């Protein structure tokens, strides 16, 4: 079942609210981009929801987040480039640096469904 999403590019809706959000409650990793593009430092997070353009994450409120990092979702090999849009305590809203393919989001949803998380 492909996700068919069409949005009006002229709308004043913020990008993080322009696409449907899907609850996945899936573990993930925030991977910091260090010196010389090293990715040795990472921290755990919980990916609460995902859309084609971004995600809602739960992180430790004491974790200092850089503005840009990579997100890895458990069970998915790809790392997704992210930019922090908003942070309130442990809840972080991120925008993806590129829109995700609907097939990719479908794959992530299927993983969560198969694991009984949705």
Wavefront OBJ file of the C-alpha trace (Angstrom):
o trace
v 0.000 0.000 0.000
v 1.927 3.087 -1.180
v 1.609 6.375 0.637
v 0.258 8.903 -1.831
v 0.765 12.387 -0.488
v 0.118 15.592 -2.381
v 0.557 18.997 -0.806
v -0.027 22.505 -1.996
v 3.377 24.180 -2.314
v 1.780 27.625 -1.919
v 0.263 26.848 1.475
v 1.462 28.749 4.557
v 1.553 25.524 6.588
v 4.946 25.003 8.306
v 6.953 22.210 6.701
v 6.874 20.076 9.857
v 3.048 20.103 9.719
v 2.534 19.766 5.950
v 2.628 15.956 5.793
v 0.698 13.296 7.728
v 2.487 12.018 10.841
v 2.599 8.339 11.714
v 3.178 7.092 15.252
v 5.941 4.488 15.367
v 7.442 4.631 18.919
v 10.636 3.010 17.633
v 14.124 3.180 19.207
v 16.694 5.203 17.358
v 20.144 6.745 17.568
v 21.190 10.351 17.221
v 24.588 10.371 15.550
v 26.663 13.507 15.942
v 28.749 14.646 13.021
v 32.161 15.436 14.430
v 35.437 16.671 13.136
v 36.333 15.472 9.645
v 32.773 14.097 9.351
v 33.394 11.437 11.986
v 30.278 9.809 13.427
v 31.654 8.154 16.545
v 29.412 9.881 19.089
v 25.824 8.697 19.310
v 22.985 8.733 21.824
v 19.776 6.775 22.098
v 16.400 8.297 21.429
v 12.826 7.230 20.846
v 11.256 8.137 17.505
v 7.659 8.914 18.469
v 6.323 9.808 15.034
v 7.562 10.230 11.503
v 6.418 11.942 8.319
v 7.962 12.506 4.917
v 9.499 15.762 6.160
v 10.452 15.165 9.795
v 10.001 13.365 13.091
v 9.226 13.780 16.778
v 11.927 12.414 19.075
v 12.226 11.859 22.806
v 15.722 12.430 24.176
v 17.275 13.038 27.561
v 16.565 16.624 28.617
v 20.233 16.870 29.639
v 21.562 15.942 26.198
v 22.983 18.964 24.378
v 21.871 18.516 20.776
v 23.671 20.083 17.854
v 21.508 21.817 15.260
v 22.349 19.121 12.661
v 22.852 15.386 13.122
v 22.016 12.010 11.623
v 19.109 9.870 12.815
v 19.185 6.089 12.602
v 15.973 4.173 13.231
v 16.274 0.658 14.658
v 15.945 -1.887 11.852
v 16.697 0.610 9.078
v 20.225 0.789 7.711
v 20.006 4.351 6.379
v 21.043 7.414 8.344
v 18.752 10.395 7.878
v 20.159 13.928 7.931
v 18.197 16.074 10.404
v 17.956 19.677 11.539
v 16.409 20.638 14.893
v 13.274 22.742 14.410
v 12.051 22.942 17.993
v 12.966 21.520 21.393
v 10.885 21.463 24.558
v 12.533 19.549 27.409
v 12.856 15.960 26.144
v 10.672 16.419 23.050
v 12.515 17.372 19.868
v 10.963 18.166 16.507
v 13.349 17.638 13.608
v 13.073 18.310 9.914
v 14.748 15.974 7.489
v 17.303 17.594 5.222
v 15.547 15.909 2.266
v 12.000 14.630 1.996
v 11.826 10.886 2.570
v 10.487 8.663 -0.162
v 6.961 7.427 0.650
v 8.242 3.855 0.175
v 10.853 4.423 2.906
v 8.232 5.668 5.381
v 6.027 2.709 4.449
v 8.968 0.369 5.200
v 9.485 1.980 8.636
v 5.760 1.701 9.406
v 5.780 -1.945 8.345
v 8.725 -2.653 10.677
v 6.836 -1.112 13.595
v 3.651 -2.979 12.689
v 5.485 -6.312 12.380
v 7.103 -5.740 15.772
v 3.698 -5.052 17.315
v 4.590 -1.450 18.185
v 1.737 0.152 16.251
l 1 2 3 4 5 6 7 8 9 10 11 12 13 14 15 16 17 18 19 20 21 22 23 24 25 26 27 28 29 30 31 32 33 34 35 36 37 38 39 40 41 42 43 44 45 46 47 48 49 50 51 52 53 54 55 56 57 58 59 60 61 62 63 64 65 66 67 68 69 70 71 72 73 74 75 76 77 78 79 80 81 82 83 84 85 86 87 88 89 90 91 92 93 94 95 96 97 98 99 100 101 102 103 104 105 106 107 108 109 110 111 112 113 114 115 116 117 118
